[in-house]
Amino acid sequence: MKLQILLVKSCFLLPFSTAQLHDAAKSAGLQYYGTETESVSFADQAYQAVLKNTSEFGQITPGNSMKWDSIEPQPGKFSFTGGDAIAALAKVNNQLLRCHTLVWHQQLPLWVTNGTWTAESLTSALQNHITNEVNHYKGQCFAWDVVNEALNDNGTFRNSVFFRVIGQDYIKIAFEAAAAADPDVKLYYNDFGTEFPGAKSNAAQAIVKSLKAAGVKIDGVGFQAHFIVGGTPSKATQIANMGAFTALGVEVAITELDIRMTLPSTDALVTQQTKDYQSTSAACVATKGCVGITVWDFDDKYSWIPSTFPGTGDGTMFDGSVTRKEAYFGALSGLVESSGNSTNSTGETFVKSTPTSYTPSTGTNTTVAPPTLRVPTSPASSLNLPGLIPVLFLSLVFATLL
Ligand code: XIL
């Protein structure tokens, strides 16, 4: 494994190679590799230089500024400034925008959490919030996390104000309101602890099934993937788990990836973290229907981990000074490893996906995924050739080594 990381690392450093995360992800058949970001980093030029590099990140997600407390701090008073700033950044950088999140039990304004509600009045507030926000960002979002973290670890419904007052129907009401406001945006259920088989994953599958059975639009399931070094589910486990969701007719995505460790960092922890980033990237690539990976910020400087989980940190792929860590090369290597891209003796290149087209709000065509396609290596106009160079290089090296 170390050898493989070294190879990816040296490949990355080679002058002819432009392999970076988004390029490698696309060459491997994903739609994007992205990152969460927030306005706190806007003045940080070193950070912004990496953020706007679309070979690295082809998608961004606002960390906080589209949450209920930012968007509707007072009943019916909407404030889109923060969210608009991230949407504008995506537009200027020519990146897909994942919009996050419409209904969550955290970062709610007090008027929602402490309100005196009936099922009817809260349903109406919920619908009003969703309709206004989805309408405002119509045409700008590639996907919406409609409902976030509705489940407890044992698979029962979380006792949020929405569940207490409305019951589990609030999920259906939320998806219906989002679909009515923007029929074209992808609608996701997003959660953590659902990345491996078990009660919570089963309960998330049950949400998908019940929405589909009721004829309600749900397009995808997001796996947050806030992992702990050494506790990250294996590639095979993640593949099996994601497959259970795609079998229900939804796409899946890794939406908030970070892999924290108990500090201080050691060589052993770094090595394990590198493997964990690799296996998670590889799992998405190997899963037909996994459309992309988003990290929950790419630099330790802006990670939510140290303040949320005291004593832990170093969970992202860059070191706090915008320098790539081993974890970065692990992620890159995972994208290459599982891509299924290879060459044969007749000079044909086999790529995992049939390119199709999606037009984001930026008006730029982005090539996206499904099944296996045989493409002559030359000419290969629809392929990202610079991105494929390291893939081909590594395939050759691995073939020689094996
Ligand atoms: C986090 C943000 O990154 C923090 O800045 C904020 O203080 C708390 O929320 N799951 C989610 C994200 O869906 O919205 C959370 O983001 C991290 C956990």
Boltz pocket constraint, residues with backbone or C-beta under 6 A from the ligand:
constraints:
  - pocket:
      binder: B
      contacts: [[A, 63], [A, 64], [A, 148], [A, 224], [A, 256], [A, 304]]
      max_distance: 6.0
